[in-house]
Amino acid sequence: MRAILLAGALVIAGCASQPTGPPPNRDQDAQRVAEALKHGYKVVTTDGETLYCRSDFATASHIQKNTVCLTAQQLDDLDQRNQRIFDQPNRGAANGLPPMGSSH
């Protein structure tokens, strides 16, 4: 279930436009790279832009892979979105499940 959510979020994040913001600091970049590597991303530089790419097997396939590349901003947005999802106390309610800790 978690893998499906992550894959969906990666697809959505890959399609999102990149907002401009203040330039990141080196500590933030180093932390982002460490986290990305820990989660199976590879750091790729294309046309002077740093991208974080990950290849996962396509659904129901042991051969075909889907590769998704994200910018630093998209990776940060994905991380924040996933954190919000897992921090919600009633995350099961959207699936028709009782809230955690409920005695139903």
N, C-alpha and C positions, 0 to 999 in steps of 0.2 A: 504494500500500500504506500509506504513511504517513498519507494523508488518511483512509483507512478506519479506521485505528487511532485517529486523532484524533477522528473523528466518533463512533466507538463509545465512546470515553472521555468525550466530551461528554455523550452520552446517559446513560451510567452516572452521571457526576458530577451531572447534572441531577436524577436520581432519588434521590441520596443525601441523607440527613438532614444538617442543619447542626449540628455540635457547637459548643458555646460555648467561648470561649477569652478570653485577655486582649485588651484593645483594641489594635489595631495603631497604630504610630506614623505620623506624617505622611510621613516619608521612605519608609517601606515602602509607604504608600498611593500616593505619587507614582510610585514605581518600578513598582508593580503597574499603575497606569493607563497609564504609558508602554509597558510590555510588552503590555498588552491592546490598546492602539491599534495597536501595531506588528503584531499578529497578527489585525487585522480586527474587533476587538470595539468596540462602542460603549458608552459609559458612560451608564446610564439610572438615574434616581432615581424609585422608585415607592413611595409610602406611607412616605417617609423612609428607604427602604433603597436602597443603591447596588447596582445589578446590572450585569453585564457581558454584553452580548447580541451574538450573532453569527448572521447568516443565511447559510446555505450552500444551494446547489442540491441538491434531492433526487436520490437516485441515479437515473441514466438519465433525467433531466429537465433541460431548459434553461429551464423556466418556473417550476415549483413550487419553493418554497424552504422550508426548515425553519429555524426560529429557536429558538435555545437561549439561555437567560439563566442566568447563574451568579452566586452570591454571591461575595464576596471569598474566603471560606474554601474554597468549592468550586473556584474558579479556582486558588488556591494548591495545593490537593490534586491537581488535575489536572496542574499543572505538575510537582509532585514525582513523581507516578505516571509521567508521560511520561519524566522524567529517569531514573528507575530502569530503565525499559524500555530506553532507549538506552544506559545504562551497563552493562548485563549483557553479559559477554563471550561468552556462549553463546546469544545471543538467537535465532539461527537453529535451534538444536537442537529447539525446540518445534515447528518446522515440518518436521522431518525432514531439515533441512539440516546438513551438517557445520559445526562451529565455524569461525569466521573464522580464517584462517591455517592451516587443515588442508590437507593435500596429497591429499585424496581425490578 
